[in-house]
Amino acid sequence: MNWKVTYLPEAEKDLENLDGSQRILVRKAIKKVQQNPLPTDENGYGKPLGNQSGTNLSGFLKIKLKAAGLRIVYKLIRTETNMLIVVIGARADDEVYDIAQKRARKHSII
């Protein structure tokens, strides 16, 4: 079953700001994960995030695109089978998680 994918407005801008090849990779990854975005402990593709490095992202999941140096942070809204993309950003440091936490608070999804 494919989950519906929605983006925070900021995440849409993240996607637009990527170069063409990165945008293609991100869309392919999201399309693949959309088929089973559940956490890995529920036999899905999403890697659970928690409370680390000063960010509390319990209940959020990530997709790592190692070769492209990108991470995608998302949250499942299970009552609607909706996969909400929160942030798309560089893997270089933990900044993507700080951004995810700020956006989650702003949009009241924490």
All heavy atoms as an XYZ file, in Angstrom:
871
protein
N       0.838     -1.178      0.000
C       0.000      0.000      0.000
C       0.885      1.245      0.000
O       1.802      1.354      0.811
C      -0.883     -0.007      1.245
C      -1.656      1.272      1.427
S      -2.716      1.275      2.879
C      -1.557      1.711      4.144
N       0.638      2.156     -0.895
C       1.367      3.415     -0.920
C       0.743      4.402      0.051
O      -0.472      4.567      0.079
C       1.345      4.035     -2.324
C       2.431      3.497     -3.207
O       3.358      2.834     -2.752
N       2.329      3.777     -4.478
N       1.585      5.034      0.817
C       1.140      6.087      1.710
C       1.102      7.387      0.928
O       1.861      7.579     -0.016
C       2.109      6.214      2.876
C       2.021      5.085      3.871
C       2.130      3.753      3.612
C       1.822      5.204      5.263
N       2.021      3.029      4.760
C       1.835      3.908      5.802
C       1.654      6.272      6.119
C       1.667      3.650      7.147
C       1.501      6.029      7.469
C       1.496      4.721      7.980
N       0.226      8.274      1.319
C       0.167      9.603      0.718
C       1.354     10.410      1.250
O       1.644     10.382      2.445
C      -1.145     10.290      1.101
C      -1.292     11.679      0.559
C      -2.595     12.305      1.028
C      -2.622     13.756      0.622
N      -3.694     14.479      1.299
N       2.038     11.128      0.373
C       3.185     11.944      0.775
C       2.790     13.410      0.718
O       2.248     13.878     -0.280
C       4.406     11.702     -0.149
C       5.551     12.641      0.198
C       4.869     10.262     -0.061
N       3.033     14.112      1.826
C       2.854     15.556      1.861
C       4.148     16.175      2.379
O       4.956     15.495      3.018
C       1.672     15.977      2.759
O       1.867     15.446      4.057
C       0.347     15.512      2.200
N       4.325     17.436      2.091
C       5.545     18.150      2.480
C       5.180     19.371      3.306
O       4.202     20.060      2.987
C       6.284     18.659      1.237
C       6.857     17.597      0.342
C       6.058     16.903     -0.553
C       8.223     17.310      0.376
C       6.596     15.938     -1.397
C       8.761     16.343     -0.463
C       7.937     15.664     -1.340
O       8.474     14.713     -2.169
N       5.981     19.656      4.325
C       5.884     20.970      4.938
C       6.304     21.976      3.870
O       7.126     21.646      3.007
C       6.827     21.090      6.133
C       6.487     20.318      7.398
C       7.533     20.578      8.474
C       5.103     20.689      7.909
N       5.785     23.194      3.899
C       6.182     24.186      2.891
C       7.701     24.379      2.826
O       8.278     24.506      1.745
C       5.485     25.470      3.349
C       4.327     25.005      4.176
C       4.767     23.711      4.800
N       8.344     24.338      3.981
C       9.803     24.496      4.018
C      10.510     23.326      3.348
O      11.547     23.491      2.708
C      10.300     24.631      5.472
C       9.759     25.825      6.208
C       8.480     25.539      6.996
O       7.762     24.564      6.673
O       8.184     26.299      7.930
N       9.961     22.119      3.502
C      10.561     20.940      2.876
C      10.420     20.999      1.362
O      11.304     20.546      0.631
C       9.932     19.663      3.431
N       9.309     21.564      0.879
C       9.158     21.764     -0.572
C      10.251     22.684     -1.090
O      10.825     22.447     -2.149
C       7.779     22.345     -0.900
C       6.672     21.344     -0.802
C       5.305     21.924     -1.144
O       5.145     23.166     -1.146
O       4.405     21.118     -1.413
N      10.561     23.731     -0.315
C      11.640     24.651     -0.705
C      12.991     23.943     -0.663
O      13.840     24.182     -1.509
C      11.644     25.886      0.186
C      10.482     26.802     -0.101
C      10.477     28.020      0.792
C       9.225     28.837      0.507
N       9.023     29.912      1.463
N      13.179     23.063      0.343
C      14.419     22.279      0.404
C      14.599     21.504     -0.892
O      15.687     21.480     -1.472
C      14.395     21.272      1.566
C      14.388     21.906      2.939
O      14.757     23.092      3.062
O      14.010     21.198      3.897
N      13.524     20.866     -1.348
C      13.566     20.061     -2.565
C      13.864     20.933     -3.781
O      14.701     20.588     -4.610
C      12.248     19.305     -2.744
C      12.184     18.292     -3.882
C      13.231     17.198     -3.719
C      10.793     17.688     -3.976
N      13.207     22.076     -3.872
C      13.431     22.993     -4.994
C      14.867     23.505     -5.035
O      15.399     23.764     -6.114
C      12.478     24.194     -4.899
C      11.036     23.867     -5.175
C      10.103     25.036     -4.857
O      10.596     26.176     -4.701
O       8.893     24.804     -4.764
N      15.491     23.659     -3.869
C      16.844     24.210     -3.796
C      17.939     23.204     -4.145
O      19.104     23.582     -4.289
C      17.119     24.806     -2.411
C      16.318     26.064     -2.169
O      15.951     26.771     -3.105
N      16.027     26.345     -0.916
N      17.594     21.929     -4.265
C      18.580     20.918     -4.657
C      18.874     21.036     -6.142
O      18.030     21.498     -6.917
C      18.046     19.520     -4.359
C      17.790     19.167     -2.899
C      17.139     17.794     -2.810
C      19.066     19.213     -2.078
N      20.058     20.569     -6.545
C      20.318     20.562     -7.985
C      19.517     19.420     -8.616
O      18.980     18.560     -7.916
C      21.819     20.479     -8.297
C      22.447     19.135     -7.961
O      21.801     18.091     -8.180
O      23.609     19.116     -7.509
N      19.422     19.418     -9.928
C      18.559     18.482    -10.654
C      18.787     17.024    -10.331
O      17.845     16.265    -10.105
N      20.056     16.592    -10.290
C      20.337     15.177    -10.029
C      19.981     14.794     -8.598
O      19.466     13.701     -8.353
C      21.805     14.857    -10.320
O      22.649     15.607     -9.476
N      20.229     15.696     -7.642
C      19.871     15.413     -6.252
C      18.358     15.332     -6.104
O      17.845     14.479     -5.387
C      20.414     16.493     -5.315
C      21.904     16.452     -5.111
C      22.378     17.579     -4.211
O      21.906     18.703     -4.323
N      23.302     17.276     -3.324
N      17.641     16.216     -6.789
C      16.187     16.229     -6.728
C      15.621     14.894     -7.226
O      14.706     14.334     -6.630
C      15.649     17.388     -7.576
C      14.305     17.880     -7.148
C      13.838     19.136     -7.881
N      14.796     20.234     -7.775
C      15.336     20.864     -8.821
N      15.007     20.529    -10.053
N      16.201     21.841     -8.643
N      16.197     14.374     -8.307
C      15.755     13.090     -8.858
C      15.987     11.972     -7.840
O      15.107     11.137     -7.605
C      16.468     12.791    -10.190
C      15.956     13.746    -11.278
C      16.263     11.340    -10.611
C      16.786     13.740    -12.552
N      17.176     11.942     -7.216
C      17.489     10.919     -6.215
C      16.528     10.982     -5.027
O      16.051      9.950     -4.546
C      18.927     11.095     -5.710
C      20.038     10.671     -6.655
C      21.391     11.089     -6.092
C      20.008      9.174     -6.871
N      16.252     12.196     -4.561
C      15.355     12.361     -3.413
C      13.950     11.873     -3.767
O      13.323     11.138     -3.006
C      15.340     13.827     -2.932
C      14.184     14.090     -1.976
C      16.669     14.174     -2.270
N      13.462     12.264     -4.921
C      12.111     11.828     -5.332
C      12.030     10.310     -5.462
O      11.032      9.694     -5.063
C      11.715     12.502     -6.642
C      11.322     13.949     -6.443
C      10.727     14.538     -7.702
N      10.323     15.906     -7.473
C      10.664     16.927     -8.251
N      11.395     16.729     -9.322
N      10.245     18.141     -7.972
N      13.083      9.689     -6.025
C      13.101      8.221     -6.148
C      13.095      7.562     -4.771
O      12.390      6.578     -4.549
C      14.341      7.759     -6.920
C      14.206      7.877     -8.409
C      15.434      7.296     -9.090
C      15.349      7.391    -10.589
N      16.524      6.818    -11.234
N      13.903      8.103     -3.853
C      13.971      7.540     -2.504
C      12.627      7.655     -1.799
O      12.160      6.701     -1.172
C      15.061      8.234     -1.698
N      12.006      8.817     -1.905
C      10.696      9.010     -1.267
C       9.667      8.076     -1.879
O       8.869      7.457     -1.165
C      10.260     10.487     -1.349
C      11.150     11.345     -0.440
C       8.790     10.641     -0.960
C      10.961     12.839     -0.609
N       9.698      7.917     -3.198
C       8.747      7.019     -3.870
C       8.922      5.579     -3.390
O       7.949      4.865     -3.157
C       8.921      7.112     -5.381
C       7.871      6.367     -6.149
C       7.971      6.625     -7.631
C       6.844      5.916     -8.349
N       6.751      6.295     -9.746
N      10.177      5.156     -3.228
C      10.447      3.801     -2.751
C       9.948      3.633     -1.313
O       9.240      2.684     -0.995
C      11.944      3.501     -2.820
C      12.311      2.146     -2.253
C      13.798      1.915     -2.268
C      14.130      0.583     -1.604
N      15.569      0.361     -1.513
N      10.327      4.568     -0.448
C       9.960      4.474      0.963
C       8.452      4.623      1.151
O       7.877      4.024      2.056
C      10.745      5.519      1.791
C      10.258      5.578      3.228
C      12.234      5.185      1.756
N       7.806      5.366      0.287
C       6.364      5.584      0.352
C       5.590      4.263      0.349
O       4.508      4.168      0.921
C       5.955      6.452     -0.844
C       4.492      6.711     -1.000
C       4.192      7.503     -2.271
O       5.060      7.731     -3.107
N       2.962      7.921     -2.422
N       6.160      3.242     -0.264
C       5.501      1.933     -0.311
C       5.444      1.275      1.058
O       4.525      0.511      1.355
C       6.227      1.022     -1.295
C       6.169      1.523     -2.712
C       7.106      0.733     -3.617
O       7.424     -0.419     -3.346
N       7.532      1.356     -4.696
N       6.452      1.542      1.904
C       6.488      0.976      3.246
C       7.333      1.875      4.151
O       8.456      1.542      4.484
C       7.062     -0.441      3.215
C       6.898     -1.146      4.539
O       6.337     -0.615      5.491
N       7.413     -2.359      4.627
N       6.779      3.033      4.565
C       7.554      3.989      5.344
C       7.642      3.679      6.831
O       8.168      4.477      7.602
C       6.792      5.300      5.109
C       5.376      4.856      4.965
C       5.456      3.542      4.222
N       7.144      2.536      7.227
C       7.168      2.161      8.640
C       8.606      2.042      9.135
O       9.542      1.904      8.349
C       6.436      0.834      8.837
C       4.951      0.834      8.470
C       4.403     -0.578      8.507
C       4.169      1.761      9.369
N       8.800      2.075     10.450
C      10.148      1.902     11.001
C      10.717      0.522     10.670
O       9.963     -0.430     10.421
C       9.939      2.033     12.513
C       8.613      2.661     12.695
C       7.802      2.322     11.484
N      12.033      0.419     10.688
C      12.694     -0.851     10.372
C      12.258     -1.958     11.329
O      12.169     -3.111     10.917
C      14.225     -0.703     10.408
O      14.619     -0.098     11.650
C      14.728      0.137      9.260
N      11.950     -1.617     12.586
C      11.511     -2.649     13.527
C      10.092     -3.149     13.230
O       9.628     -4.108     13.827
C      11.648     -2.193     14.983
C      10.828     -0.966     15.320
O      10.186     -0.387     14.418
O      10.836     -0.578     16.509
N       9.411     -2.503     12.278
C       8.109     -2.973     11.801
C       8.229     -3.409     10.335
O       7.268     -3.388      9.582
C       7.056     -1.864     11.934
C       6.742     -1.485     13.362
C       5.703     -0.382     13.456
O       4.689     -0.446     12.728
O       5.911      0.544     14.251
N       9.458     -3.766      9.941
C       9.783     -4.247      8.599
C       9.588     -3.203      7.496
O       9.295     -3.547      6.358
C       9.001     -5.525      8.260
C       9.346     -6.652      9.195
O      10.514     -6.857      9.506
N       8.348     -7.362      9.674
N       9.774     -1.946      7.853
C       9.685     -0.865      6.873
C      11.069     -0.344      6.527
O      12.088     -0.915      6.916
N      11.108      0.765      5.785
C      12.366      1.358      5.341
C      12.890      2.456      6.260
O      14.050      2.826      6.183
C      12.193      1.968      3.939
C      11.980      0.974      2.836
C      10.796      0.965      2.103
C      12.967      0.056      2.505
C      10.605      0.064      1.074
C      12.767     -0.847      1.479
C      11.587     -0.837      0.767
O      11.398     -1.721     -0.256
N      12.034      3.034      7.096
C      12.423      4.197      7.898
C      13.294      3.842      9.087
O      13.017      2.893      9.811
N      14.339      4.636      9.284
C      15.198      4.455     10.454
C      14.733      5.430     11.539
O      14.722      6.635     11.329
C      16.644      4.724     10.086
C      17.168      3.738      9.058
C      18.668      3.735      9.026
C      19.298      2.904      7.985
N      18.829      1.826      7.396
N      14.305      4.903     12.696
C      13.764      5.759     13.751
C      14.801      6.731     14.311
O      15.971      6.403     14.451
C      13.342      4.768     14.838
C      13.267      3.449     14.172
C      14.239      3.487     13.037
N      14.333      7.930     14.622
C      15.149      8.925     15.302
C      14.709      8.959     16.753
O      13.636      8.488     17.095
C      14.965     10.301     14.654
C      15.440     10.415     13.212
C      15.019     11.760     12.614
C      16.947     10.263     13.139
N      15.507      9.536     17.592
C      15.157      9.594     19.004
C      15.536     10.924     19.602
O      15.464     11.962     18.955
N      16.011     10.857     20.832
C      16.398     12.047     21.575
C      17.918     12.044     21.694
O      18.470     11.446     22.595
C      15.732     12.019     22.953
C      15.925     13.296     23.718
O      16.586     14.220     23.248
N      15.355     13.359     24.900
N      18.589     12.702     20.733
C      20.050     12.715     20.719
C      20.545     14.107     20.378
O      19.860     14.875     19.715
C      20.604     11.775     19.661
C      20.115     10.370     19.715
C      20.586      9.579     18.509
O      21.620      9.838     17.942
N      19.792      8.611     18.105
N      21.741     14.413     20.790
C      22.415     15.657     20.430
C      21.555     16.887     20.672
O      21.577     17.837     19.894
C      22.870     15.627     18.961
O      23.652     14.498     18.700
N      20.749     16.863     21.705
C      19.936     18.021     22.043
C      18.672     18.183     21.224
O      17.972     19.174     21.363
N      18.370     17.227     20.344
C      17.124     17.294     19.580
C      16.261     16.097     19.936
O      16.746     14.973     19.981
C      17.362     17.295     18.050
O      18.105     16.130     17.696
C      18.107     18.529     17.601
N      14.997     16.352     20.190
C      14.081     15.265     20.499
C      13.199     15.028     19.285
O      12.248     15.758     19.043
C      13.228     15.589     21.723
C      12.327     14.422     22.099
O      12.368     13.364     21.478
N      11.511     14.609     23.109
N      13.545     14.010     18.515
C      12.784     13.665     17.321
C      12.188     12.261     17.447
O      12.072     11.534     16.468
C      13.666     13.786     16.075
C      14.108     15.215     15.741
C      15.104     15.221     14.598
C      12.913     16.084     15.401
N      11.810     11.904     18.661
C      11.140     10.622     18.870
C       9.865     10.603     18.045
O       9.123     11.581     18.015
C      10.800     10.437     20.349
O      11.989     10.413     21.107
N       9.631      9.513     17.344
C       8.463      9.391     16.493
C       8.721      9.812     15.053
O       7.873      9.642     14.194
N       9.901     10.369     14.778
C      10.276     10.745     13.425
C      11.187      9.671     12.846
O      11.805      8.905     13.579
C      11.013     12.096     13.407
C      10.120     13.272     13.690
C       9.704     13.556     14.981
C       9.696     14.094     12.663
C       8.886     14.635     15.250
C       8.871     15.179     12.918
C       8.469     15.447     14.212
N      11.265      9.625     11.532
C      12.099      8.635     10.850
C      12.978      9.348      9.834
O      12.716     10.491      9.471
C      11.211      7.612     10.144
C      10.280      6.871     11.107
C       8.868      6.906     10.583
C      10.743      5.469     11.313
N      14.012      8.640      9.379
C      14.903      9.248      8.387
C      15.200      8.284      7.255
O      15.101      7.068      7.404
C      16.213      9.705      9.022
C      17.128      8.560      9.462
C      18.411      9.096     10.043
C      19.246      7.960     10.618
N      20.484      8.436     11.214
N      15.551      8.893      6.141
C      16.048      8.182      4.968
C      17.427      8.774      4.718
O      17.575     10.000      4.677
C      15.180      8.443      3.722
C      13.717      8.082      3.979
C      15.730      7.690      2.517
C      12.762      8.651      2.926
N      18.433      7.931      4.580
C      19.781      8.425      4.296
C      20.141      8.114      2.850
O      19.999      6.990      2.407
C      20.819      7.768      5.207
C      20.706      8.188      6.641
C      21.905      7.840      7.507
C      22.316      6.411      7.497
N      23.322      6.081      8.512
N      20.570      9.137      2.157
C      21.098      8.965      0.809
C      22.599      9.228      0.902
O      23.060     10.345      0.676
C      20.422      9.936     -0.160
C      18.901      9.814     -0.250
C      18.324     10.903     -1.119
C      18.528      8.461     -0.800
N      23.335      8.189      1.277
C      24.762      8.340      1.567
C      25.543      8.899      0.391
O      26.338      9.820      0.550
C      25.362      7.005      1.997
C      24.878      6.551      3.350
C      25.502      5.234      3.729
C      24.914      4.729      5.024
N      25.474      3.451      5.409
N      25.345      8.352     -0.790
C      26.121      8.775     -1.958
C      25.885     10.246     -2.289
O      26.801     10.946     -2.709
C      25.780      7.906     -3.166
N      24.662     10.728     -2.073
C      24.340     12.124     -2.369
C      24.620     13.036     -1.183
O      24.586     14.250     -1.315
C      22.877     12.244     -2.770
N      24.888     12.437     -0.019
C      25.151     13.235      1.170
C      23.915     13.946      1.692
O      23.996     15.052      2.192
N      22.753     13.285      1.597
C      21.494     13.903      2.012
C      20.751     13.043      3.016
O      20.914     11.817      3.041
C      20.583     14.125      0.798
C      21.081     15.083     -0.266
C      20.206     14.990     -1.511
C      21.098     16.505      0.265
N      19.926     13.704      3.815
C      18.998     13.019      4.719
C      17.616     13.595      4.497
O      17.463     14.774      4.202
C      19.384     13.266      6.179
C      20.609     12.546      6.634
C      20.802     12.744      8.134
N      21.982     12.044      8.569
C      23.030     12.623      9.155
N      23.027     13.915      9.360
N      24.051     11.913      9.539
N      16.628     12.757      4.683
C      15.234     13.169      4.624
C      14.617     12.765      5.959
O      14.718     11.603      6.360
C      14.489     12.465      3.470
C      15.174     12.761      2.134
C      13.016     12.866      3.450
C      14.770     11.830      1.010
N      14.019     13.711      6.648
C      13.356     13.423      7.920
C      11.857     13.514      7.677
O      11.377     14.461      7.056
C      13.786     14.420      9.021
C      13.010     14.176     10.307
C      15.290     14.313      9.284
N      11.119     12.491      8.153
C       9.672     12.485      7.959
C       8.967     11.929      9.178
O       9.570     11.342     10.067
C       9.285     11.699      6.701
C       9.565     10.211      6.736
C       8.572      9.316      7.083
C      10.808      9.709      6.387
C       8.812      7.954      7.097
C      11.062      8.352      6.396
C      10.060      7.471      6.747
O      10.318      6.123      6.766
N       7.670     12.165      9.220
C       6.833     11.662     10.303
C       5.626     10.969      9.683
O       5.069     11.461      8.710
C       6.367     12.810     11.190
C       5.496     12.357     12.352
C       5.411     13.422     13.410
C       4.552     12.976     14.576
N       5.278     12.258     15.585
N       5.262      9.852     10.245
C       4.079      9.135      9.778
C       2.854      9.619     10.547
O       2.894      9.769     11.758
C       4.235      7.633      9.988
C       5.342      6.962      9.197
C       5.393      5.478      9.536
C       5.161      7.166      7.717
N       1.800      9.878      9.815
C       0.520     10.211     10.418
C      -0.359      9.000     10.154
O      -1.011      8.889      9.116
C      -0.043     11.518      9.820
C       0.981     12.632     10.018
C      -1.386     11.868     10.467
C       0.720     13.885      9.244
N      -0.311      8.070     11.063
C      -0.891      6.741     10.843
C      -2.403      6.750     10.702
O      -2.962      5.897     10.030
C      -0.463      5.785     11.943
C       1.018      5.480     11.900
C       1.408      4.522     13.010
N       2.848      4.335     13.079
C       3.448      3.171     12.924
N       2.748      2.089     12.678
N       4.749      3.076     13.024
N      -3.080      7.708     11.291
C      -4.539      7.730     11.185
C      -4.985      8.030      9.758
O      -6.093      7.713      9.371
C      -5.152      8.785     12.124
O      -4.572     10.058     11.838
C      -4.919      8.413     13.575
N      -4.089      8.670      8.979
C      -4.430      9.034      7.604
C      -3.553      8.320      6.583
O      -3.640      8.606      5.406
C      -4.246     10.551      7.422
C      -5.069     11.385      8.362
C      -4.673     12.844      8.320
O      -3.959     13.257      7.393
O      -5.080     13.572      9.229
N      -2.700      7.416      7.012
C      -1.673      6.801      6.172
C      -0.976      7.873      5.330
O      -0.905      7.797      4.115
C      -2.203      5.647      5.294
O      -3.207      6.122      4.416
C      -2.706      4.490      6.125
N      -0.472      8.867      6.036
C       0.191     10.005      5.415
C       1.642     10.058      5.866
O       1.932      9.895      7.046
C      -0.537     11.296      5.814
C      -0.042     12.508      5.084
O       0.604     12.402      4.044
N      -0.323     13.672      5.624
N       2.531     10.284      4.930
C       3.965     10.414      5.192
C       4.319     11.887      4.998
O       4.293     12.386      3.879
C       4.723      9.528      4.193
C       6.193      9.524      4.319
S       6.832      8.371      3.057
C       8.514      8.932      2.989
N       4.600     12.601      6.081
C       4.862     14.033      6.047
C       6.360     14.297      6.007
O       7.075     13.973      6.956
C       4.255     14.712      7.280
C       4.508     16.207      7.439
C       3.843     16.991      6.306
C       4.004     16.686      8.784
N       6.840     14.862      4.907
C       8.256     15.186      4.772
C       8.505     16.489      5.529
O       7.866     17.505      5.242
C       8.671     15.341      3.286
C       8.269     14.114      2.472
C      10.165     15.649      3.181
C       8.916     12.815      2.864
N       9.430     16.465      6.475
C       9.700     17.613      7.338
C      10.897     18.403      6.846
O      10.884     19.628      6.814
C       9.913     17.148      8.803
C      10.265     18.309      9.707
C       8.665     16.435      9.307
N      11.965     17.707      6.459
C      13.182     18.401      6.014
C      13.965     17.498      5.078
O      13.943     16.277      5.206
C      14.054     18.855      7.217
C      14.584     17.689      8.002
C      15.203     19.749      6.782
N      14.636     18.131      4.134
C      15.565     17.454      3.239
C      16.847     18.257      3.323
O      16.836     19.464      3.058
C      15.048     17.438      1.791
C      13.693     16.726      1.707
C      16.072     16.787      0.854
C      12.960     16.959      0.398
N      17.934     17.640      3.731
C      19.164     18.408      3.885
C      20.411     17.561      3.892
O      20.351     16.337      3.832
N      21.546     18.242      4.003
C      22.858     17.600      3.949
C      23.091     16.689      5.143
O      22.639     16.969      6.249
C      23.946     18.656      3.883
N      23.834     15.607      4.906
C      24.185     14.652      5.952
C      25.426     15.080      6.705
O      25.828     14.446      7.657
C      24.483     13.275      5.344
C      23.305     12.530      4.834
C      23.709     11.125      4.381
N      24.232     10.333      5.463
C      25.419      9.718      5.460
N      26.211      9.809      4.433
N      25.805      9.008      6.484
N      26.089     16.131      6.275
C      27.397     16.505      6.791
C      27.428     16.676      8.310
O      28.427     16.380      8.938
C      27.875     17.784      6.117
N      26.377     17.156      8.896
C      26.343     17.326     10.341
C      24.914     17.101     10.822
O      24.055     16.687     10.064
C      26.858     18.713     10.750
C      26.125     19.847     10.048
O      24.950     19.652      9.676
O      26.715     20.910      9.862
N      24.668     17.404     12.076
C      23.342     17.169     12.640
C      22.398     18.347     12.456
O      21.318     18.378     13.040
C      23.462     16.829     14.131
C      24.069     15.457     14.354
O      24.006     14.628     13.421
O      24.587     15.203     15.451
N      22.775     19.322     11.632
C      21.943     20.502     11.427
C      20.544     20.128     10.933
O      19.552     20.741     11.319
C      22.601     21.459     10.429
C      21.804     22.718     10.197
C      22.448     23.651      9.180
O      23.457     23.275      8.563
O      21.909     24.746      9.019
N      20.467     19.101     10.107
C      19.163     18.676      9.569
C      18.211     18.293     10.706
O      17.016     18.556     10.630
C      19.332     17.535      8.531
C      19.734     16.243      9.167
C      18.071     17.342      7.730
N      18.731     17.736     11.783
C      17.879     17.346     12.906
C      17.422     18.565     13.702
O      16.290     18.611     14.185
C      18.601     16.338     13.805
C      19.015     15.100     13.042
C      20.315     14.641     13.085
C      18.100     14.410     12.252
C      20.700     13.516     12.372
C      18.474     13.280     11.537
C      19.775     12.841     11.602
O      20.146     11.730     10.891
N      18.292     19.557     13.845
C      17.897     20.804     14.505
C      16.780     21.482     13.719
O      15.799     21.955     14.286
C      19.089     21.765     14.631
C      20.160     21.256     15.575
O      19.814     20.505     16.516
O      21.337     21.609     15.376
N      16.940     21.521     12.402
C      15.925     22.127     11.539
C      14.613     21.349     11.665
O      13.536     21.941     11.772
C      16.403     22.166     10.073
C      17.591     23.129      9.941
C      15.265     22.572      9.141
C      18.318     23.028      8.601
N      14.702     20.028     11.661
C      13.497     19.189     11.778
C      12.761     19.483     13.081
O      11.524     19.610     13.087
C      13.867     17.711     11.701
N      13.499     19.613     14.164
C      12.862     19.882     15.451
C      12.188     21.253     15.448
O      11.047     21.395     15.904
C      13.888     19.804     16.583
C      13.261     19.995     17.953
C      14.250     19.796     19.080
O      15.449     19.726     18.882
N      13.741     19.714     20.281
N      12.847     22.262     14.897
C      12.248     23.608     14.835
C      10.981     23.612     13.992
O       9.964     24.200     14.361
C      13.260     24.606     14.260
C      14.369     24.939     15.224
C      15.412     25.847     14.581
C      16.600     26.019     15.529
N      17.726     26.645     14.885
N      11.024     22.942     12.848
C       9.842     22.889     11.976
C       8.709     22.109     12.627
O       7.547     22.473     12.494
C      10.205     22.286     10.619
C      11.068     23.199      9.803
C      11.431     22.580      8.472
N      12.340     23.431      7.724
C      12.888     23.088      6.554
N      12.598     21.919      6.007
N      13.703     23.912      5.946
N       9.044     21.018     13.309
C       8.026     20.214     13.965
C       7.324     21.034     15.044
O       6.096     20.956     15.187
C       8.648     18.962     14.554
N       8.087     21.810     15.784
C       7.469     22.665     16.805
C       6.609     23.734     16.145
O       5.498     24.010     16.595
C       8.550     23.309     17.661
C       9.140     22.357     18.661
C      10.081     23.060     19.605
N      10.619     22.114     20.561
C      11.859     22.133     20.986
N      12.710     23.043     20.548
N      12.276     21.251     21.861
N       7.138     24.363     15.101
C       6.410     25.436     14.415
C       5.067     24.942     13.896
O       4.057     25.632     13.971
C       7.255     25.969     13.243
C       6.565     27.035     12.429
C       7.434     27.491     11.279
C       6.685     28.446     10.377
N       7.464     28.808      9.186
N       5.031     23.710     13.380
C       3.820     23.158     12.784
C       3.053     22.241     13.763
O       2.140     21.529     13.352
C       4.156     22.396     11.492
C       4.664     23.306     10.410
N       3.818     23.993      9.583
C       5.932     23.640     10.055
C       4.551     24.723      8.732
N       5.827     24.519      9.007
N       3.479     22.247     15.031
C       2.814     21.478     16.096
C       2.674     19.999     15.772
O       1.606     19.404     15.906
C       1.433     22.069     16.397
O       1.553     23.400     16.787
N       3.787     19.387     15.327
C       3.744     17.944     15.039
C       4.646     17.161     15.978
O       4.876     15.989     15.754
C       4.081     17.640     13.566
C       5.417     18.247     13.150
C       2.960     18.102     12.655
C       5.867     17.875     11.754
N       5.143     17.811     17.013
C       5.919     17.096     18.039
C       4.988     16.751     19.162
O       4.152     17.472     19.549
C       7.123     17.920     18.533
C       8.260     17.758     17.580
C       7.530     17.517     19.918
C       9.589     18.282     18.036
